[in-house]
Amino acid sequence: MVFIFKSVLVLLLLFIIANLAKALIEMVKGPSESEDEQQDQPPMSHYLGKRVILSALAVILMLVALLSGFIEPNSRPF
């Protein structure tokens, strides 16, 4: 069960990185010249918003798992 939880967290982090990369590509590409291409592509804020939602979901999942005792924090990190 712990393996599944960790796998879900890793997948969330990969989706966060993917959305951040998509936003970077949109930012570097700049505005498109034709209006048809502009309507097909979502704006950069779409990808950044998805990243924020996924980050909040990852934090909430970790807090719930920590408070329920599903995972234990490292008491001595050094």
PDB file of N, CA, C and O in Angstrom:
ATOM      1  N   MET A   1       0.816  -1.200   0.000  1.00  0.00           N
ATOM      2  CA  MET A   1       0.000   0.000   0.000  1.00  0.00           C
ATOM      3  C   MET A   1       0.862   1.267   0.000  1.00  0.00           C
ATOM      4  O   MET A   1       0.525   2.264  -0.639  1.00  0.00           O
ATOM      5  N   VAL A   2       1.961   1.207   0.719  1.00  0.00           N
ATOM      6  CA  VAL A   2       2.857   2.365   0.759  1.00  0.00           C
ATOM      7  C   VAL A   2       3.473   2.592  -0.619  1.00  0.00           C
ATOM      8  O   VAL A   2       3.683   3.732  -1.032  1.00  0.00           O
ATOM      9  N   PHE A   3       3.760   1.501  -1.328  1.00  0.00           N
ATOM     10  CA  PHE A   3       4.326   1.610  -2.668  1.00  0.00           C
ATOM     11  C   PHE A   3       3.364   2.330  -3.607  1.00  0.00           C
ATOM     12  O   PHE A   3       3.786   3.148  -4.424  1.00  0.00           O
ATOM     13  N   ILE A   4       2.078   2.029  -3.492  1.00  0.00           N
ATOM     14  CA  ILE A   4       1.071   2.681  -4.339  1.00  0.00           C
ATOM     15  C   ILE A   4       1.010   4.172  -4.029  1.00  0.00           C
ATOM     16  O   ILE A   4       0.931   4.994  -4.941  1.00  0.00           O
ATOM     17  N   PHE A   5       1.047   4.523  -2.741  1.00  0.00           N
ATOM     18  CA  PHE A   5       1.012   5.933  -2.345  1.00  0.00           C
ATOM     19  C   PHE A   5       2.228   6.679  -2.886  1.00  0.00           C
ATOM     20  O   PHE A   5       2.102   7.786  -3.411  1.00  0.00           O
ATOM     21  N   LYS A   6       3.394   6.073  -2.758  1.00  0.00           N
ATOM     22  CA  LYS A   6       4.608   6.716  -3.258  1.00  0.00           C
ATOM     23  C   LYS A   6       4.573   6.834  -4.785  1.00  0.00           C
ATOM     24  O   LYS A   6       5.040   7.826  -5.345  1.00  0.00           O
ATOM     25  N   SER A   7       4.023   5.829  -5.446  1.00  0.00           N
ATOM     26  CA  SER A   7       3.902   5.885  -6.906  1.00  0.00           C
ATOM     27  C   SER A   7       2.981   7.017  -7.341  1.00  0.00           C
ATOM     28  O   SER A   7       3.259   7.707  -8.322  1.00  0.00           O
ATOM     29  N   VAL A   8       1.884   7.208  -6.613  1.00  0.00           N
ATOM     30  CA  VAL A   8       0.954   8.298  -6.928  1.00  0.00           C
ATOM     31  C   VAL A   8       1.647   9.644  -6.743  1.00  0.00           C
ATOM     32  O   VAL A   8       1.480  10.546  -7.564  1.00  0.00           O
ATOM     33  N   LEU A   9       2.418   9.783  -5.676  1.00  0.00           N
ATOM     34  CA  LEU A   9       3.143  11.039  -5.453  1.00  0.00           C
ATOM     35  C   LEU A   9       4.176  11.297  -6.542  1.00  0.00           C
ATOM     36  O   LEU A   9       4.328  12.431  -6.998  1.00  0.00           O
ATOM     37  N   VAL A  10       4.879  10.262  -6.957  1.00  0.00           N
ATOM     38  CA  VAL A  10       5.876  10.422  -8.027  1.00  0.00           C
ATOM     39  C   VAL A  10       5.194  10.816  -9.333  1.00  0.00           C
ATOM     40  O   VAL A  10       5.691  11.677 -10.058  1.00  0.00           O
ATOM     41  N   LEU A  11       4.054  10.187  -9.637  1.00  0.00           N
ATOM     42  CA  LEU A  11       3.314  10.557 -10.848  1.00  0.00           C
ATOM     43  C   LEU A  11       2.823  11.999 -10.787  1.00  0.00           C
ATOM     44  O   LEU A  11       2.882  12.718 -11.785  1.00  0.00           O
ATOM     45  N   LEU A  12       2.340  12.422  -9.624  1.00  0.00           N
ATOM     46  CA  LEU A  12       1.923  13.822  -9.474  1.00  0.00           C
ATOM     47  C   LEU A  12       3.093  14.768  -9.726  1.00  0.00           C
ATOM     48  O   LEU A  12       2.937  15.786 -10.400  1.00  0.00           O
ATOM     49  N   LEU A  13       4.259  14.434  -9.185  1.00  0.00           N
ATOM     50  CA  LEU A  13       5.424  15.286  -9.388  1.00  0.00           C
ATOM     51  C   LEU A  13       5.842  15.313 -10.861  1.00  0.00           C
ATOM     52  O   LEU A  13       6.264  16.353 -11.367  1.00  0.00           O
ATOM     53  N   LEU A  14       5.728  14.177 -11.546  1.00  0.00           N
ATOM     54  CA  LEU A  14       6.047  14.160 -12.976  1.00  0.00           C
ATOM     55  C   LEU A  14       5.062  15.005 -13.780  1.00  0.00           C
ATOM     56  O   LEU A  14       5.467  15.704 -14.709  1.00  0.00           O
ATOM     57  N   PHE A  15       3.768  14.949 -13.434  1.00  0.00           N
ATOM     58  CA  PHE A  15       2.782  15.791 -14.106  1.00  0.00           C
ATOM     59  C   PHE A  15       3.046  17.266 -13.830  1.00  0.00           C
ATOM     60  O   PHE A  15       2.853  18.107 -14.708  1.00  0.00           O
ATOM     61  N   ILE A  16       3.485  17.585 -12.616  1.00  0.00           N
ATOM     62  CA  ILE A  16       3.811  18.975 -12.273  1.00  0.00           C
ATOM     63  C   ILE A  16       4.963  19.460 -13.149  1.00  0.00           C
ATOM     64  O   ILE A  16       4.911  20.562 -13.695  1.00  0.00           O
ATOM     65  N   ILE A  17       5.991  18.645 -13.280  1.00  0.00           N
ATOM     66  CA  ILE A  17       7.138  19.024 -14.107  1.00  0.00           C
ATOM     67  C   ILE A  17       6.732  19.139 -15.577  1.00  0.00           C
ATOM     68  O   ILE A  17       7.192  20.039 -16.278  1.00  0.00           O
ATOM     69  N   ALA A  18       5.876  18.234 -16.042  1.00  0.00           N
ATOM     70  CA  ALA A  18       5.432  18.282 -17.440  1.00  0.00           C
ATOM     71  C   ALA A  18       4.644  19.563 -17.721  1.00  0.00           C
ATOM     72  O   ALA A  18       4.844  20.198 -18.756  1.00  0.00           O
ATOM     73  N   ASN A  19       3.755  19.943 -16.808  1.00  0.00           N
ATOM     74  CA  ASN A  19       2.990  21.173 -17.009  1.00  0.00           C
ATOM     75  C   ASN A  19       3.881  22.406 -16.939  1.00  0.00           C
ATOM     76  O   ASN A  19       3.644  23.385 -17.647  1.00  0.00           O
ATOM     77  N   LEU A  20       4.888  22.365 -16.105  1.00  0.00           N
ATOM     78  CA  LEU A  20       5.830  23.478 -16.041  1.00  0.00           C
ATOM     79  C   LEU A  20       6.614  23.581 -17.341  1.00  0.00           C
ATOM     80  O   LEU A  20       6.875  24.684 -17.821  1.00  0.00           O
ATOM     81  N   ALA A  21       6.993  22.446 -17.913  1.00  0.00           N
ATOM     82  CA  ALA A  21       7.717  22.454 -19.190  1.00  0.00           C
ATOM     83  C   ALA A  21       6.822  22.956 -20.323  1.00  0.00           C
ATOM     84  O   ALA A  21       7.281  23.703 -21.187  1.00  0.00           O
ATOM     85  N   LYS A  22       5.550  22.552 -20.325  1.00  0.00           N
ATOM     86  CA  LYS A  22       4.624  23.040 -21.357  1.00  0.00           C
ATOM     87  C   LYS A  22       4.442  24.547 -21.256  1.00  0.00           C
ATOM     88  O   LYS A  22       4.376  25.234 -22.276  1.00  0.00           O
ATOM     89  N   ALA A  23       4.362  25.067 -20.030  1.00  0.00           N
ATOM     90  CA  ALA A  23       4.238  26.514 -19.850  1.00  0.00           C
ATOM     91  C   ALA A  23       5.491  27.231 -20.339  1.00  0.00           C
ATOM     92  O   ALA A  23       5.404  28.310 -20.925  1.00  0.00           O
ATOM     93  N   LEU A  24       6.657  26.632 -20.097  1.00  0.00           N
ATOM     94  CA  LEU A  24       7.904  27.224 -20.572  1.00  0.00           C
ATOM     95  C   LEU A  24       7.927  27.278 -22.097  1.00  0.00           C
ATOM     96  O   LEU A  24       8.348  28.279 -22.678  1.00  0.00           O
ATOM     97  N   ILE A  25       7.480  26.216 -22.738  1.00  0.00           N
ATOM     98  CA  ILE A  25       7.447  26.194 -24.207  1.00  0.00           C
ATOM     99  C   ILE A  25       6.506  27.271 -24.728  1.00  0.00           C
ATOM    100  O   ILE A  25       6.837  27.966 -25.689  1.00  0.00           O
ATOM    101  N   GLU A  26       5.339  27.420 -24.109  1.00  0.00           N
ATOM    102  CA  GLU A  26       4.396  28.462 -24.528  1.00  0.00           C
ATOM    103  C   GLU A  26       4.986  29.850 -24.325  1.00  0.00           C
ATOM    104  O   GLU A  26       4.775  30.741 -25.148  1.00  0.00           O
ATOM    105  N   MET A  27       5.724  30.038 -23.234  1.00  0.00           N
ATOM    106  CA  MET A  27       6.302  31.347 -22.941  1.00  0.00           C
ATOM    107  C   MET A  27       7.397  31.689 -23.958  1.00  0.00           C
ATOM    108  O   MET A  27       7.473  32.822 -24.433  1.00  0.00           O
ATOM    109  N   VAL A  28       8.232  30.720 -24.285  1.00  0.00           N
ATOM    110  CA  VAL A  28       9.331  30.961 -25.219  1.00  0.00           C
ATOM    111  C   VAL A  28       8.804  31.150 -26.635  1.00  0.00           C
ATOM    112  O   VAL A  28       9.320  31.975 -27.389  1.00  0.00           O
ATOM    113  N   LYS A  29       7.770  30.380 -26.998  1.00  0.00           N
ATOM    114  CA  LYS A  29       7.224  30.447 -28.343  1.00  0.00           C
ATOM    115  C   LYS A  29       6.628  31.823 -28.632  1.00  0.00           C
ATOM    116  O   LYS A  29       6.720  32.317 -29.756  1.00  0.00           O
ATOM    117  N   GLY A  30       6.029  32.432 -27.639  1.00  0.00           N
ATOM    118  CA  GLY A  30       5.456  33.758 -27.824  1.00  0.00           C
ATOM    119  C   GLY A  30       4.120  33.703 -28.529  1.00  0.00           C
ATOM    120  O   GLY A  30       3.600  32.619 -28.793  1.00  0.00           O
ATOM    121  N   PRO A  31       3.556  34.864 -28.839  1.00  0.00           N
ATOM    122  CA  PRO A  31       2.251  34.878 -29.505  1.00  0.00           C
ATOM    123  C   PRO A  31       2.368  34.376 -30.948  1.00  0.00           C
ATOM    124  O   PRO A  31       3.331  34.682 -31.652  1.00  0.00           O
ATOM    125  N   SER A  32       1.373  33.606 -31.366  1.00  0.00           N
ATOM    126  CA  SER A  32       1.390  33.095 -32.741  1.00  0.00           C
ATOM    127  C   SER A  32       0.821  34.147 -33.683  1.00  0.00           C
ATOM    128  O   SER A  32       0.041  35.011 -33.283  1.00  0.00           O
ATOM    129  N   GLU A  33       1.229  34.054 -34.935  1.00  0.00           N
ATOM    130  CA  GLU A  33       0.831  35.072 -35.909  1.00  0.00           C
ATOM    131  C   GLU A  33      -0.573  34.838 -36.444  1.00  0.00           C
ATOM    132  O   GLU A  33      -1.310  35.795 -36.680  1.00  0.00           O
ATOM    133  N   SER A  34      -0.953  33.576 -36.641  1.00  0.00           N
ATOM    134  CA  SER A  34      -2.283  33.320 -37.180  1.00  0.00           C
ATOM    135  C   SER A  34      -3.282  33.125 -36.038  1.00  0.00           C
ATOM    136  O   SER A  34      -2.938  32.606 -34.976  1.00  0.00           O
ATOM    137  N   GLU A  35      -4.496  33.539 -36.271  1.00  0.00           N
ATOM    138  CA  GLU A  35      -5.526  33.445 -35.235  1.00  0.00           C
ATOM    139  C   GLU A  35      -6.003  32.014 -35.039  1.00  0.00           C
ATOM    140  O   GLU A  35      -6.455  31.663 -33.949  1.00  0.00           O
ATOM    141  N   ASP A  36      -5.909  31.175 -36.081  1.00  0.00           N
ATOM    142  CA  ASP A  36      -6.345  29.787 -35.971  1.00  0.00           C
ATOM    143  C   ASP A  36      -5.469  29.014 -34.989  1.00  0.00           C
ATOM    144  O   ASP A  36      -5.980  28.250 -34.170  1.00  0.00           O
ATOM    145  N   GLU A  37      -4.153  29.207 -35.068  1.00  0.00           N
ATOM    146  CA  GLU A  37      -3.244  28.523 -34.151  1.00  0.00           C
ATOM    147  C   GLU A  37      -3.439  29.022 -32.735  1.00  0.00           C
ATOM    148  O   GLU A  37      -3.286  28.255 -31.785  1.00  0.00           O
ATOM    149  N   GLN A  38      -3.772  30.282 -32.576  1.00  0.00           N
ATOM    150  CA  GLN A  38      -3.925  30.863 -31.256  1.00  0.00           C
ATOM    151  C   GLN A  38      -5.145  30.291 -30.544  1.00  0.00           C
ATOM    152  O   GLN A  38      -5.115  30.130 -29.324  1.00  0.00           O
ATOM    153  N   GLN A  39      -6.208  29.984 -31.262  1.00  0.00           N
ATOM    154  CA  GLN A  39      -7.407  29.451 -30.643  1.00  0.00           C
ATOM    155  C   GLN A  39      -7.235  27.984 -30.273  1.00  0.00           C
ATOM    156  O   GLN A  39      -7.864  27.522 -29.320  1.00  0.00           O
ATOM    157  N   ASP A  40      -6.410  27.244 -30.991  1.00  0.00           N
ATOM    158  CA  ASP A  40      -6.212  25.831 -30.707  1.00  0.00           C
ATOM    159  C   ASP A  40      -5.332  25.598 -29.479  1.00  0.00           C
ATOM    160  O   ASP A  40      -5.519  24.610 -28.769  1.00  0.00           O
ATOM    161  N   GLN A  41      -4.389  26.481 -29.224  1.00  0.00           N
ATOM    162  CA  GLN A  41      -3.451  26.317 -28.122  1.00  0.00           C
ATOM    163  C   GLN A  41      -3.970  26.998 -26.858  1.00  0.00           C
ATOM    164  O   GLN A  41      -4.374  28.160 -26.909  1.00  0.00           O
ATOM    165  N   PRO A  42      -3.964  26.285 -25.714  1.00  0.00           N
ATOM    166  CA  PRO A  42      -4.347  26.947 -24.466  1.00  0.00           C
ATOM    167  C   PRO A  42      -3.251  27.926 -24.034  1.00  0.00           C
ATOM    168  O   PRO A  42      -2.087  27.742 -24.390  1.00  0.00           O
ATOM    169  N   PRO A  43      -3.604  28.941 -23.287  1.00  0.00           N
ATOM    170  CA  PRO A  43      -2.596  29.924 -22.866  1.00  0.00           C
ATOM    171  C   PRO A  43      -1.649  29.331 -21.822  1.00  0.00           C
ATOM    172  O   PRO A  43      -1.907  28.271 -21.252  1.00  0.00           O
ATOM    173  N   MET A  44      -0.555  30.042 -21.589  1.00  0.00           N
ATOM    174  CA  MET A  44       0.445  29.599 -20.625  1.00  0.00           C
ATOM    175  C   MET A  44      -0.157  29.481 -19.228  1.00  0.00           C
ATOM    176  O   MET A  44       0.225  28.590 -18.469  1.00  0.00           O
ATOM    177  N   SER A  45      -1.081  30.353 -18.881  1.00  0.00           N
ATOM    178  CA  SER A  45      -1.674  30.319 -17.541  1.00  0.00           C
ATOM    179  C   SER A  45      -2.468  29.034 -17.303  1.00  0.00           C
ATOM    180  O   SER A  45      -2.650  28.623 -16.157  1.00  0.00           O
ATOM    181  N   HIS A  46      -2.937  28.405 -18.366  1.00  0.00           N
ATOM    182  CA  HIS A  46      -3.650  27.130 -18.232  1.00  0.00           C
ATOM    183  C   HIS A  46      -2.725  26.071 -17.634  1.00  0.00           C
ATOM    184  O   HIS A  46      -3.111  25.355 -16.709  1.00  0.00           O
ATOM    185  N   TYR A  47      -1.509  25.973 -18.161  1.00  0.00           N
ATOM    186  CA  TYR A  47      -0.558  24.983 -17.672  1.00  0.00           C
ATOM    187  C   TYR A  47      -0.061  25.331 -16.269  1.00  0.00           C
ATOM    188  O   TYR A  47       0.127  24.444 -15.438  1.00  0.00           O
ATOM    189  N   LEU A  48       0.150  26.610 -16.010  1.00  0.00           N
ATOM    190  CA  LEU A  48       0.602  27.008 -14.676  1.00  0.00           C
ATOM    191  C   LEU A  48      -0.487  26.774 -13.632  1.00  0.00           C
ATOM    192  O   LEU A  48      -0.190  26.408 -12.495  1.00  0.00           O
ATOM    193  N   GLY A  49      -1.742  26.984 -14.013  1.00  0.00           N
ATOM    194  CA  GLY A  49      -2.845  26.710 -13.100  1.00  0.00           C
ATOM    195  C   GLY A  49      -2.958  25.236 -12.772  1.00  0.00           C
ATOM    196  O   GLY A  49      -3.210  24.871 -11.624  1.00  0.00           O
ATOM    197  N   LYS A  50      -2.773  24.377 -13.778  1.00  0.00           N
ATOM    198  CA  LYS A  50      -2.788  22.937 -13.530  1.00  0.00           C
ATOM    199  C   LYS A  50      -1.649  22.540 -12.604  1.00  0.00           C
ATOM    200  O   LYS A  50      -1.813  21.662 -11.757  1.00  0.00           O
ATOM    201  N   ARG A  51      -0.494  23.181 -12.762  1.00  0.00           N
ATOM    202  CA  ARG A  51       0.654  22.880 -11.906  1.00  0.00           C
ATOM    203  C   ARG A  51       0.366  23.246 -10.463  1.00  0.00           C
ATOM    204  O   ARG A  51       0.720  22.499  -9.551  1.00  0.00           O
ATOM    205  N   VAL A  52      -0.271  24.385 -10.247  1.00  0.00           N
ATOM    206  CA  VAL A  52      -0.597  24.811  -8.885  1.00  0.00           C
ATOM    207  C   VAL A  52      -1.601  23.857  -8.249  1.00  0.00           C
ATOM    208  O   VAL A  52      -1.465  23.503  -7.078  1.00  0.00           O
ATOM    209  N   ILE A  53      -2.600  23.441  -9.007  1.00  0.00           N
ATOM    210  CA  ILE A  53      -3.607  22.512  -8.474  1.00  0.00           C
ATOM    211  C   ILE A  53      -2.967  21.165  -8.140  1.00  0.00           C
ATOM    212  O   ILE A  53      -3.257  20.593  -7.089  1.00  0.00           O
ATOM    213  N   LEU A  54      -2.110  20.654  -9.006  1.00  0.00           N
ATOM    214  CA  LEU A  54      -1.452  19.384  -8.738  1.00  0.00           C
ATOM    215  C   LEU A  54      -0.502  19.487  -7.547  1.00  0.00           C
ATOM    216  O   LEU A  54      -0.382  18.539  -6.770  1.00  0.00           O
ATOM    217  N   SER A  55       0.170  20.625  -7.394  1.00  0.00           N
ATOM    218  CA  SER A  55       1.051  20.823  -6.242  1.00  0.00           C
ATOM    219  C   SER A  55       0.249  20.850  -4.949  1.00  0.00           C
ATOM    220  O   SER A  55       0.658  20.258  -3.950  1.00  0.00           O
ATOM    221  N   ALA A  56      -0.887  21.533  -4.963  1.00  0.00           N
ATOM    222  CA  ALA A  56      -1.738  21.572  -3.775  1.00  0.00           C
ATOM    223  C   ALA A  56      -2.264  20.177  -3.447  1.00  0.00           C
ATOM    224  O   ALA A  56      -2.335  19.804  -2.276  1.00  0.00           O
ATOM    225  N   LEU A  57      -2.630  19.411  -4.460  1.00  0.00           N
ATOM    226  CA  LEU A  57      -3.101  18.044  -4.249  1.00  0.00           C
ATOM    227  C   LEU A  57      -2.002  17.172  -3.642  1.00  0.00           C
ATOM    228  O   LEU A  57      -2.275  16.366  -2.752  1.00  0.00           O
ATOM    229  N   ALA A  58      -0.772  17.324  -4.109  1.00  0.00           N
ATOM    230  CA  ALA A  58       0.342  16.544  -3.562  1.00  0.00           C
ATOM    231  C   ALA A  58       0.586  16.893  -2.100  1.00  0.00           C
ATOM    232  O   ALA A  58       0.820  16.002  -1.284  1.00  0.00           O
ATOM    233  N   VAL A  59       0.535  18.169  -1.759  1.00  0.00           N
ATOM    234  CA  VAL A  59       0.744  18.587  -0.372  1.00  0.00           C
ATOM    235  C   VAL A  59      -0.380  18.069   0.513  1.00  0.00           C
ATOM    236  O   VAL A  59      -0.127  17.594   1.620  1.00  0.00           O
ATOM    237  N   ILE A  60      -1.612  18.154   0.040  1.00  0.00           N
ATOM    238  CA  ILE A  60      -2.752  17.665   0.828  1.00  0.00           C
ATOM    239  C   ILE A  60      -2.649  16.160   1.043  1.00  0.00           C
ATOM    240  O   ILE A  60      -2.907  15.674   2.144  1.00  0.00           O
ATOM    241  N   LEU A  61      -2.273  15.414   0.002  1.00  0.00           N
ATOM    242  CA  LEU A  61      -2.100  13.966   0.150  1.00  0.00           C
ATOM    243  C   LEU A  61      -1.021  13.629   1.179  1.00  0.00           C
ATOM    244  O   LEU A  61      -1.196  12.722   1.993  1.00  0.00           O
ATOM    245  N   MET A  62       0.089  14.358   1.141  1.00  0.00           N
ATOM    246  CA  MET A  62       1.150  14.099   2.117  1.00  0.00           C
ATOM    247  C   MET A  62       0.713  14.447   3.531  1.00  0.00           C
ATOM    248  O   MET A  62       1.042  13.724   4.471  1.00  0.00           O
ATOM    249  N   LEU A  63      -0.024  15.541   3.700  1.00  0.00           N
ATOM    250  CA  LEU A  63      -0.504  15.912   5.027  1.00  0.00           C
ATOM    251  C   LEU A  63      -1.503  14.897   5.572  1.00  0.00           C
ATOM    252  O   LEU A  63      -1.446  14.539   6.749  1.00  0.00           O
ATOM    253  N   VAL A  64      -2.411  14.435   4.727  1.00  0.00           N
ATOM    254  CA  VAL A  64      -3.390  13.439   5.165  1.00  0.00           C
ATOM    255  C   VAL A  64      -2.679  12.140   5.542  1.00  0.00           C
ATOM    256  O   VAL A  64      -3.006  11.530   6.560  1.00  0.00           O
ATOM    257  N   ALA A  65      -1.722  11.717   4.738  1.00  0.00           N
ATOM    258  CA  ALA A  65      -0.981  10.489   5.045  1.00  0.00           C
ATOM    259  C   ALA A  65      -0.160  10.640   6.314  1.00  0.00           C
ATOM    260  O   ALA A  65      -0.039   9.691   7.090  1.00  0.00           O
ATOM    261  N   LEU A  66       0.397  11.803   6.533  1.00  0.00           N
ATOM    262  CA  LEU A  66       1.182  12.051   7.741  1.00  0.00           C
ATOM    263  C   LEU A  66       0.305  12.069   8.982  1.00  0.00           C
ATOM    264  O   LEU A  66       0.651  11.469   9.999  1.00  0.00           O
ATOM    265  N   LEU A  67      -0.831  12.756   8.901  1.00  0.00           N
ATOM    266  CA  LEU A  67      -1.725  12.846  10.058  1.00  0.00           C
ATOM    267  C   LEU A  67      -2.423  11.525  10.366  1.00  0.00           C
ATOM    268  O   LEU A  67      -2.746  11.259  11.524  1.00  0.00           O
ATOM    269  N   SER A  68      -2.657  10.703   9.366  1.00  0.00           N
ATOM    270  CA  SER A  68      -3.309   9.416   9.596  1.00  0.00           C
ATOM    271  C   SER A  68      -2.318   8.343  10.037  1.00  0.00           C
ATOM    272  O   SER A  68      -2.738   7.252  10.422  1.00  0.00           O
ATOM    273  N   GLY A  69      -1.026   8.619   9.992  1.00  0.00           N
ATOM    274  CA  GLY A  69      -0.022   7.656  10.399  1.00  0.00           C
ATOM    275  C   GLY A  69       0.381   6.709   9.292  1.00  0.00           C
ATOM    276  O   GLY A  69       1.100   5.741   9.539  1.00  0.00           O
ATOM    277  N   PHE A  70      -0.064   6.967   8.087  1.00  0.00           N
ATOM    278  CA  PHE A  70       0.279   6.113   6.949  1.00  0.00           C
ATOM    279  C   PHE A  70       1.760   6.216   6.614  1.00  0.00           C
ATOM    280  O   PHE A  70       2.392   5.219   6.265  1.00  0.00           O
ATOM    281  N   ILE A  71       2.310   7.409   6.720  1.00  0.00           N
ATOM    282  CA  ILE A  71       3.748   7.615   6.563  1.00  0.00           C
ATOM    283  C   ILE A  71       4.269   8.263   7.829  1.00  0.00           C
ATOM    284  O   ILE A  71       3.519   8.925   8.546  1.00  0.00           O
ATOM    285  N   GLU A  72       5.544   8.077   8.106  1.00  0.00           N
ATOM    286  CA  GLU A  72       6.155   8.661   9.296  1.00  0.00           C
ATOM    287  C   GLU A  72       7.283   9.595   8.876  1.00  0.00           C
ATOM    288  O   GLU A  72       8.075   9.261   7.994  1.00  0.00           O
ATOM    289  N   PRO A  73       7.355  10.761   9.504  1.00  0.00           N
ATOM    290  CA  PRO A  73       8.443  11.671   9.150  1.00  0.00           C
ATOM    291  C   PRO A  73       9.771  11.156   9.694  1.00  0.00           C
ATOM    292  O   PRO A  73       9.810  10.410  10.673  1.00  0.00           O
ATOM    293  N   ASN A  74      10.838  11.559   9.053  1.00  0.00           N
ATOM    294  CA  ASN A  74      12.173  11.207   9.532  1.00  0.00           C
ATOM    295  C   ASN A  74      12.467  12.066  10.745  1.00  0.00           C
ATOM    296  O   ASN A  74      12.547  13.290  10.636  1.00  0.00           O
ATOM    297  N   SER A  75      12.628  11.437  11.900  1.00  0.00           N
ATOM    298  CA  SER A  75      12.818  12.220  13.121  1.00  0.00           C
ATOM    299  C   SER A  75      14.194  12.841  13.220  1.00  0.00           C
ATOM    300  O   SER A  75      14.367  13.845  13.911  1.00  0.00           O
ATOM    301  N   ARG A  76      15.161  12.277  12.556  1.00  0.00           N
ATOM    302  CA  ARG A  76      16.525  12.796  12.601  1.00  0.00           C
ATOM    303  C   ARG A  76      17.093  12.838  11.180  1.00  0.00           C
ATOM    304  O   ARG A  76      17.662  11.853  10.710  1.00  0.00           O
ATOM    305  N   PRO A  77      16.940  13.972  10.500  1.00  0.00           N
ATOM    306  CA  PRO A  77      17.305  14.028   9.083  1.00  0.00           C
ATOM    307  C   PRO A  77      18.787  14.078   8.779  1.00  0.00           C
ATOM    308  O   PRO A  77      19.163  14.025   7.608  1.00  0.00           O
ATOM    309  N   PHE A  78      19.643  14.177   9.777  1.00  0.00           N
ATOM    310  CA  PHE A  78      21.078  14.265   9.483  1.00  0.00           C
ATOM    311  C   PHE A  78      21.826  13.059   9.980  1.00  0.00           C
ATOM    312  O   PHE A  78      23.042  12.975   9.813  1.00  0.00           O
TER     313      PHE A  78
END
